[in-house]
């Protein structure tokens, strides 16, 4: 049996070597599909790790968000679109104060975002993101400061905290503490600059590097009709998250006169809608990668059919000297599998090269896992079998007399 396998491998290798260019192009078709799969799995794995890490750092956190009765895809898109989220939010600034008074609650901070034009003496940002909240926000969120300090109850009326990147753009320095910004005709003092945040995925759906943080009541007075995106709640006892979440839900239902159009989330549910959107996008990209892989598989089938047609005389001779239909079938199946597996290895290399290039311009590092490699190997094996079986059967069922009549 081992001799037969070695013979099949030798014949397949000889055939591939004799048609190097054709074989390479066939492998390249498979490699493009595999590279797409590797890129998708690598990036989604990296994002999943970021989300998991975010959840791991939020074991004492409960998040209250507006709810919706729409389908999953529409709901996720709207939750990630701040404007739509604000328009349908029924949460109020006062809800955070109500939650803060409950037992087991350490701090509660409402969060609302708006886009305004800000300027200092020299530079202007036409669409800066303002995050309105309370001083409790800095108690709940594990943010560190490069310079200065957080907003307090004493200075919240005129103080702001800005992100590292925005600081460089507006003030051309990483330490603008003590300088002022103007928006909506009012001047605000920079009291703190956040340390640069490398992981931009977080449960607040906020880019901390390009944010201005200020008191939510002051922001509401400036722009009016401010809608609360969510309320972050820090609890004293992580073992009573479920109980505390139910207490918060009951208190808000009473506060809203029976309205239940909100979600009280904790644990893995905090990652929604980011995790839900990731699943949707991954599925859509996987379909695209699958299509390219099918195209590569069709290329394998096409080349194998050409190979069968070119080797009619060889098939006739082999059958004439005693080779069985099974031997012929296995010979061409081995060739198909080798082409597919070679394309898979090339795809793995290309996929991780692309993932590394993407990681240069994004915060997502390439994710390498043996699960991914195993998935790729099984995929290439399946492609080799599925798209090689028909040409192999066609070769195996040829009449030896008719085959001997053909000359290459």
Buried (B, 14 or more C-beta within 10 A) or exposed (E): EEEEEEBBBEBBEEBBEEBEEBBBEBBBBBBBBBBBBBBBBBBBBBBBBBBEEBBEEBEBBBBBBBBBEEEBEEBBBBBBEBEBBBEBBBBBBEBBEBBBEBEBBBBBBBBBBBEBEBBBEEEEBEEBBBBBBBBBBBBBBEBEBBBBEBBEEEBBBBBBBBBBBBBBEBBEEBEBBEBEBBBBEEEBEBBBBBBBBEBBBBBBBBBBBBBBBBBBBBBBEBBEEBBBBBBBBBBEEEEBBEEBBEBBBEBBEEBBEEEEBBBBBBBEBBBBBBBBBBBBBBEEBBEEBBEBBBEBBEBBBBBBBEBBEBBBBBBBBBBEEEBEBEBBBBBBBBBBBBBBBBBBBBBBBBBBBBBEEBBEEEEBBBBBEEEBBEBBBEBBBEBBBBBBBBBBBBBBEBEBEEBBEBEE
